[in-house]
Amino acid sequence: MASTVRLLRALELLAAGQSVTAVALDSGYNNVSAFITLFRLVFDVTPGRHQTDPELLECF
C-alpha cells in the first residue's frame, strides 16, 4: 500500500517535470534503480519514458 502511494506521488512529480532521480528521492526511495524497477513493474514503462511520452502522461 505504501509503495502505491509513493508511486502515485511519483507520477505527479514526473508530470511536474522533476528529474527521475529527484522524483525517486522525493518519493522516499533510497535507490534510484529500485524506484525505476518498481515503476516499470507497475506501469510497464520506465519513469523516463513515461515523462517524455505525451500519450503516457494522459494515461495515468
N, C-alpha and C positions, 0 to 999 in steps of 0.2 A: 504494500500500500504506500509506504513512504517513497519507494522508487517511482511509483506512478505520479505522485505529486511533484517530485523533483523533475521528472521528465516533462510534465505539463508546464512547469515553470521554465524549463529549458526551451520549450517551443516558443514561449513568449519572448524570452531573451534573444533567441536566434532571429525572430521576426523583427526585433528592435535593432538588429544589425550588430550585436556584440559578436566578438570572435568566438570560435568553438572553444578555445582554451579558457577564455573568460567565463563563458557560459558553464562549462564543466565545473570550474572552481566556485563560481557563484551559486551553482546548484548543489554544492556540498560534496562533490566528488573530489577525492584526493589525487586521483589518477585520471588523466585525460583519456588514455587508452581504454580504461574501464568504462568511462562515460560513452565513448564512441561505440564500443562493443554493445553495451546495453541498448543504446539508442537504435543501433542497427537491428538488433534482435526484435525490438518492439515495433519500430516503424518501417523496417525493411529498406532503409536508406540511411546513409551516413548523415550526421548533422550538417556537414559542409555542403553536401549535395542538396539537402533539404533547404538550406538557407539560400542557395543560389538559383534554385529552380522555382520560378514564379507559380507554376502549376501545383507544386508540392506545398507551397505556403498557403494556398487556398484550401488544401485538403484537411488540414489539422486545425 
